Amino acid sequence: MAKSQTSTRDFWIRRGEGKAMKEAKQKKLETSIGVSSNGSISALGAFSVYLMTGLFLAVGFWLARFKFSVDLVSDPSRTLFLLWSIEFPVVVIIYSFLRKYPKECSCSKAVGRSILGLFSGALMNALGAVALGAPIGAQYLPKTIHWSFLMSVFTFVPATVVFGASLTDWHRVFASVKPSGNIEYMILVPAYGAIIGGWFGAWPMPLDWERPWQEWPICVCYGAIGGYIVGQIVSLCLMLFLRKHKSLKVA
């Protein structure tokens, strides 16, 4: 009887130690990307996030060019697939540590809803592109699908991981454009940057320059990626400006 009680006690002790180690590892990773204990993130932490996402985007281009000998002009479908399939898990892992209500929403739940956000965002982007004049046909379908997935990673996935199905947060940030805190600036500004960049990137498509990069969705992709990066830079500037403004106001 005493032996059984000792074994049970040892089991619960080991379980508690394992949970404590897991929490310590998670806290260490959160600290490494600049996340504070109250769930906010510094401008330096945001810069680190942008650096990591930009690095893996560059890795996607590198793999396409030097391992598969393709690029956006020669094979848009395969290149876009490499870009979004590499960028998606990186974005999910990083933003899962920035999610709201981490005690109620586990990392696995955040990953699950990110997959839902990826597909729903891709559908919304594809329908929006077609409504705005994207070509329809069997030869364009794979390109449109992979472009939509990449746009979903830029626009929908971060918000889905952080907000989940909170319509209040979605409406406040995207419709009312009233972000509060650095994390919401990280979600809002690059997403709008990707959309606006893609829209500007579509301008050369109808021109009669007869260049291969004018085909759908090549120039739109370049515009969206450029707009996404510009949006990241703008969001960093806003974070620093608001921080300085807040400091002056307190003083």
C-alpha positions as CSV (number, residue, x, y, z in Angstrom):
1,M,0.0,0.0,0.0
2,A,2.8,2.4,1.0
3,K,4.7,1.5,-2.2
4,S,1.6,2.3,-4.3
5,Q,1.2,5.7,-2.6
6,T,4.9,6.4,-3.2
7,S,4.6,5.5,-6.9
8,T,1.5,7.7,-7.3
9,R,3.3,10.6,-5.6
10,D,6.3,10.2,-7.8
11,F,4.1,10.2,-10.9
12,W,2.5,13.5,-9.9
13,I,5.8,15.0,-9.0
14,R,7.3,14.0,-12.4
15,R,4.2,15.3,-14.2
16,G,4.5,18.7,-12.4
17,E,8.2,18.9,-13.2
18,G,7.5,18.2,-16.8
19,K,4.8,20.9,-17.0
20,A,7.1,23.4,-15.3
21,M,9.9,22.6,-17.8
22,K,7.5,23.0,-20.7
23,E,6.3,26.4,-19.4
24,A,9.9,27.5,-18.8
25,K,10.9,26.6,-22.4
26,Q,7.8,28.4,-23.8
27,K,8.7,31.5,-21.6
28,K,12.3,31.4,-22.9
29,L,11.1,31.3,-26.5
30,E,8.7,34.2,-25.9
31,T,11.4,36.2,-24.3
32,S,13.7,35.5,-27.3
33,I,11.3,37.2,-29.7
34,G,10.6,40.1,-27.3
35,V,7.2,39.1,-25.9
36,S,6.6,40.5,-22.4
37,S,4.6,38.7,-19.6
38,N,1.5,40.7,-20.4
39,G,1.4,39.5,-24.0
40,S,2.7,42.7,-25.6
41,I,5.8,43.0,-27.8
42,S,8.4,45.7,-28.2
43,A,9.4,47.4,-31.4
44,L,12.7,45.4,-31.3
45,G,10.7,42.2,-30.9
46,A,8.5,43.1,-33.9
47,F,11.7,43.8,-35.9
48,S,12.9,40.3,-34.9
49,V,9.6,38.8,-36.1
50,Y,9.8,40.7,-39.4
51,L,13.4,39.6,-39.8
52,M,12.6,35.9,-39.4
53,T,9.6,36.0,-41.7
54,G,11.6,37.9,-44.3
55,L,14.5,35.5,-44.0
56,F,12.3,32.5,-44.7
57,L,10.6,34.3,-47.6
58,A,14.1,34.7,-49.0
59,V,14.8,31.0,-48.4
60,G,11.7,30.2,-50.5
61,F,13.1,32.3,-53.4
62,W,16.5,30.7,-53.0
63,L,15.1,27.2,-53.0
64,A,13.1,27.9,-56.1
65,R,16.0,29.5,-58.0
66,F,18.9,27.2,-57.0
67,K,17.3,23.9,-56.1
68,F,14.4,23.7,-58.6
69,S,15.7,26.2,-61.2
70,V,12.4,28.1,-61.4
71,D,11.2,31.6,-60.5
72,L,8.0,33.6,-60.7
73,V,8.3,34.2,-64.4
74,S,9.3,30.7,-65.6
75,D,7.1,28.7,-63.2
76,P,4.8,30.8,-61.0
77,S,2.8,27.9,-59.6
78,R,5.8,26.0,-58.2
79,T,7.5,29.1,-57.0
80,L,4.4,30.4,-55.2
81,F,3.9,27.0,-53.6
82,L,7.4,27.0,-52.2
83,L,7.0,30.5,-50.9
84,W,3.7,30.0,-49.0
85,S,4.5,26.5,-47.8
86,I,7.7,27.7,-46.2
87,E,6.4,31.0,-44.9
88,F,3.1,29.6,-43.4
89,P,4.6,27.4,-40.6
90,V,7.0,30.2,-39.6
91,V,4.2,32.7,-39.3
92,V,2.0,30.3,-37.3
93,I,4.8,29.4,-34.9
94,I,5.7,33.1,-34.2
95,Y,2.2,34.5,-34.0
96,S,1.0,31.6,-31.8
97,F,3.2,33.2,-29.0
98,L,1.4,36.5,-29.6
99,R,-2.1,35.0,-29.4
100,K,-4.7,36.6,-27.2
101,Y,-5.8,34.7,-24.0
102,P,-3.0,32.1,-24.1
103,K,-4.4,30.4,-21.0
104,E,-7.7,29.7,-22.7
105,C,-6.2,29.0,-26.1
106,S,-3.4,26.5,-26.3
107,C,-0.7,26.5,-29.0
108,S,-2.3,23.5,-30.7
109,K,-5.6,25.3,-30.9
110,A,-3.9,28.3,-32.4
111,V,-2.3,26.1,-35.0
112,G,-5.6,24.5,-35.8
113,R,-7.4,27.8,-36.4
114,S,-4.4,29.0,-38.4
115,I,-5.1,26.1,-40.9
116,L,-8.7,27.1,-41.1
117,G,-7.6,30.8,-41.6
118,L,-5.3,29.7,-44.4
119,F,-8.0,28.1,-46.4
120,S,-10.7,30.6,-45.7
121,G,-8.3,33.5,-46.5
122,A,-7.2,31.8,-49.7
123,L,-10.9,31.5,-50.8
124,M,-11.6,35.2,-50.0
125,N,-8.5,36.3,-51.9
126,A,-9.2,34.1,-54.9
127,L,-12.8,35.4,-55.1
128,G,-11.6,39.0,-54.7
129,A,-9.0,38.5,-57.4
130,V,-11.6,37.0,-59.9
131,A,-14.1,39.8,-59.1
132,L,-11.4,42.4,-59.9
133,G,-10.6,40.8,-63.2
134,A,-8.1,37.9,-62.7
135,P,-8.2,35.5,-65.6
136,I,-10.3,32.4,-65.3
137,G,-9.3,29.1,-67.0
138,A,-7.6,25.8,-66.4
139,Q,-4.1,27.2,-67.1
140,Y,-4.6,30.0,-64.6
141,L,-6.2,27.9,-61.8
142,P,-3.0,26.6,-60.2
143,K,-1.4,30.1,-60.3
144,T,-4.5,31.7,-58.7
145,I,-4.7,29.0,-56.0
146,H,-1.1,29.3,-54.9
147,W,-1.2,33.1,-55.1
148,S,-4.3,33.1,-52.9
149,F,-2.5,30.9,-50.3
150,L,0.5,33.3,-50.2
151,M,-1.9,36.3,-49.8
152,S,-3.7,34.4,-47.0
153,V,-0.4,33.9,-45.2
154,F,0.2,37.7,-45.5
155,T,-3.3,38.8,-44.5
156,F,-5.5,36.3,-42.8
157,V,-3.2,33.8,-41.0
158,P,-1.6,36.2,-38.4
159,A,-5.0,37.6,-37.4
160,T,-6.6,34.1,-37.2
161,V,-3.8,32.9,-34.9
162,V,-4.0,35.9,-32.6
163,F,-7.7,36.8,-32.6
164,G,-9.3,33.4,-33.5
165,A,-13.0,33.9,-34.2
166,S,-13.4,37.1,-32.2
167,L,-15.5,39.2,-34.6
168,T,-15.1,42.2,-32.3
169,D,-11.3,42.2,-32.7
170,W,-11.5,41.6,-36.5
171,H,-14.0,44.5,-37.0
172,R,-12.1,46.9,-34.7
173,V,-8.7,46.2,-36.3
174,F,-9.6,45.7,-40.0
175,A,-12.9,47.5,-40.5
176,S,-12.6,50.4,-38.0
177,V,-8.8,50.5,-38.3
178,K,-8.4,51.0,-34.6
179,P,-5.5,48.8,-33.6
180,S,-4.3,48.9,-30.0
181,G,-0.8,47.8,-29.2
182,N,2.1,46.7,-31.3
183,I,0.8,43.2,-32.0
184,E,-2.3,44.6,-33.8
185,Y,-0.1,47.0,-35.8
186,M,1.9,44.0,-36.8
187,I,-1.2,42.3,-38.1
188,L,-3.0,45.3,-39.7
189,V,-0.3,47.3,-41.5
190,P,1.5,44.5,-43.4
191,A,-1.8,43.0,-44.4
192,Y,-3.0,46.2,-45.9
193,G,0.4,46.7,-47.4
194,A,0.2,43.4,-49.2
195,I,-3.3,44.1,-50.5
196,I,-2.4,47.7,-51.7
197,G,0.9,46.4,-53.2
198,G,-0.9,43.7,-55.1
199,W,-3.4,46.2,-56.5
200,F,-0.6,48.5,-57.7
201,G,1.3,45.5,-59.0
202,A,-1.7,44.7,-61.3
203,W,-1.4,48.0,-63.1
204,P,1.1,46.8,-65.8
205,M,-0.9,43.7,-66.7
206,P,-3.1,45.3,-69.4
207,L,-0.3,47.3,-71.0
208,D,1.0,46.2,-74.4
209,W,4.6,45.9,-73.4
210,E,4.5,42.1,-74.1
211,R,6.8,41.3,-71.2
212,P,6.6,37.8,-69.6
213,W,6.3,39.3,-66.1
214,Q,3.1,41.0,-67.1
215,E,1.3,37.6,-67.0
216,W,-1.1,36.8,-64.1
217,P,-0.1,36.7,-61.2
218,I,3.6,37.5,-61.6
219,C,3.6,41.3,-61.2
220,V,0.8,41.1,-58.7
221,C,3.0,38.8,-56.6
222,Y,5.9,41.2,-56.7
223,G,3.6,44.1,-55.8
224,A,2.1,42.1,-52.9
225,I,5.5,41.0,-51.5
226,G,6.9,44.6,-51.9
227,G,3.8,46.0,-50.2
228,Y,4.0,43.5,-47.4
229,I,7.6,44.5,-46.7
230,V,6.8,48.2,-46.9
231,G,3.9,47.6,-44.5
232,Q,6.3,46.0,-42.0
233,I,8.6,49.0,-42.2
234,V,5.6,51.4,-41.8
235,S,4.3,49.4,-38.8
236,L,7.7,49.7,-37.1
237,C,7.8,53.4,-37.7
238,L,4.3,53.7,-36.1
239,M,5.4,51.7,-33.1
240,L,8.4,53.9,-32.5
241,F,6.4,57.1,-33.1
242,L,3.6,56.0,-30.7
243,R,6.1,55.0,-28.1
244,K,7.8,58.4,-28.3
245,H,4.5,60.2,-28.3
246,K,3.4,58.2,-25.2
247,S,6.6,59.0,-23.4
248,L,6.3,62.7,-24.1
249,K,2.7,62.6,-23.0
250,V,3.6,60.9,-19.7
251,A,6.4,63.4,-19.1
